[in-house]
Amino acid sequence: MIHSLFIINNQGEIIIEKHWRGRVSRSVGEYFVEQVRKAGSPEETPPVIAMSNHYIIHVLRSDVFFVGVVQSETPPLMVVELLNRLVEVLTSYIGKIDDNNIKQNFVTLYQLLDEMIDNGFPITTELSLLRDLVKPQASVIKSITDTVSRQDSGHGISPVPWRKLGIKYAANEIISSTLMKR
């Protein structure tokens, strides 16, 4: 689906690039920046730009472009939805989306990209599951300290993303009410 991702600030600087299916040249990102300048304002840039052998699909959030590059015809809405989900997850991890925040948290961003997208296809986009897989940077040191100070409590990945693994209840009982009508 998606071959590469570029995160570009409003000055046209490529902040982050990630490639899944072969390396896409940075000139694609530079071509996108040229198209933004030709459009006059970032808001007027078309969401899908066709090149000779690439399609550039982007979303704009807080003066930062999240640019997905695909090489074959792919439903653009899928790429836009993936980019929007990435922005939501990234916002919950680092707070405000701006180029300085992204640069300071690039390790967390790359970890999120590795967990969310595999070979260009979205895999894990559920925030609660991602929180178990990728710890926010502020809590990484606390997590390491906690791990050293206590034994493993059987943490793992639950088959149900919104429920933690290993939840136990003191009493296994079911309470029901039955109403009989005649």
N, C-alpha and C positions, 0 to 999 in steps of 0.2 A: 504494500500500500504506500507508505511514506518512505522515501529513500534517505532524505536528510532533513535536518531541522537547523535553522539559523535563527538566533535571537539577535536583533539589530536595534540599536538605540536610535533616537531621532536625529542624531548627527550623521548617521549612515555607517557607524562603526559596528562591525560584527563582534558581538560580545561572546557568544557561545555558538559552537557548531557541533553537531552530532550526526554521524553517518551510520546507517544500518545496512544498506544494500549497496556496497561499493561507495567509493568516494566521489562526491559531487564537487566540482570545482567551486572555489570561492567566487569565481567570476559570475556565477548564478546569483549569489547574494548581492554582488556589486551591480548587476543588471537590474535587480529589484530596486535597489537604492536609486538608480537612474530613473526608473519608471515612477517612483514616488516623487522625485524632483520635477519630472515632466508634468505630473498631474497637478502640481501647484500646491496642494495641501495633502497631508497624509490621509485625511478622511475621504478625499476624492479618488484615491487609488483604487482601481478595481480589485475585488477580492481574489480573482483568479486571473493570472497573467500567463499566456501561452508563449513558450519559446519554441525553437525548432525541435528540440528533443526533451524538453522539460515543461512541466506545469508548475507554476509558483502559486501557492495558496497561502493567504496570510490572515491574521487577526491583529488588531491594534489595541493595546491596553496600556494606559498611562504613558504614552509616548515611547512605548517599546513594541516593536513588531515581532511576532512569533510567526516565522515563515516555514511552511512545509513545502518540500520539493518532491514531486513525483515524476516518474519517467513514462508512465503509461496512463491511459485514461482511467481515472479513479473517481468515484463519486465525490465531488468537492465538499459536499455537506459532511461526509465522514471525516475528512481531514479537518474541516472547520470545527466540528464537534470535538475531535481529539485535541486540537489546539486550545479550545475553550476550556476543556476539562483540565488540561495541563496548567493553564493559567489559574483556575480555581484551586487546584492542589498546591501549586506554588505559592499562591497568596496565603493559604492556610499555614504553610510552613515558614515563609520568610516575612509575611506581612505585606507591606506596600511593595508593589512591583515598580522598580526603577533600576537603571543600569548599575548604580552603586550597590544596591541590595543584591542584585543578581551576581555581581562580581564577588561580593563578600561571601556568598553562599553557593558558589559554583560546585563545591563538592556535593552538597545536598542535592542540587539540581541534577547533576550527572547520576547520582544514585537513584533519584526518582525516575529519570528517563530510562535507566536500565531496568527498573522494576515495572514501569508502566508499558514500555514498548519493547517487543522482541521481534527482530528481523523486519521492522517496519510496521508490525501489526499491534494494535492496542491489546494488552493482556490484562493488567491489573489497574483499574482506574478508581476503585472504591477507596475513599479516603481512610476509612477506619482500618482497612486491611493494610494500606500503605503505611499508616502510623505504626503498625506492628513490624513492618519490614524495614522501614527507613526511619530512624529516630531523628527528630528535629535536632539541629546542631547544638542548641543550648543544652539539651538534655543528654547529649552523647557522653560527656564526661561523667555526669551523674549516673548514667546507665552503666558505664564501665565500673565505677565505684560500687554500685549496687550489685553488679554481677560478681565482683571479687568478694564482697562481704557476705553474700548469701549463696546457698546452694541453688542449682537449677530447679525451677519449679515446674518444669515440663512445658515451657513455652513452645509453641508451634503455630502452625497455620491451621485455622479452623476451616472446615468446608463451608461454613456459613460466614461470610465476611463481616457481618455486623455483630457477631457474638464471639467473645474470646474463647479460646480453647481451654478445656479443663475446669469449667465452672461446675461446682458440686453443691448440692443442697443437703441440709442436715436431715430432712425427712422426705422420703419419696412417697408422697400421698397425693391423691386427687380428691377434691371436694366437689360434689355435684348436687344439684337440686333437680328433682323430678316433679313435674306437675302432671297430674293425670286428669283428663277431662272425660266426661261421659257423654 
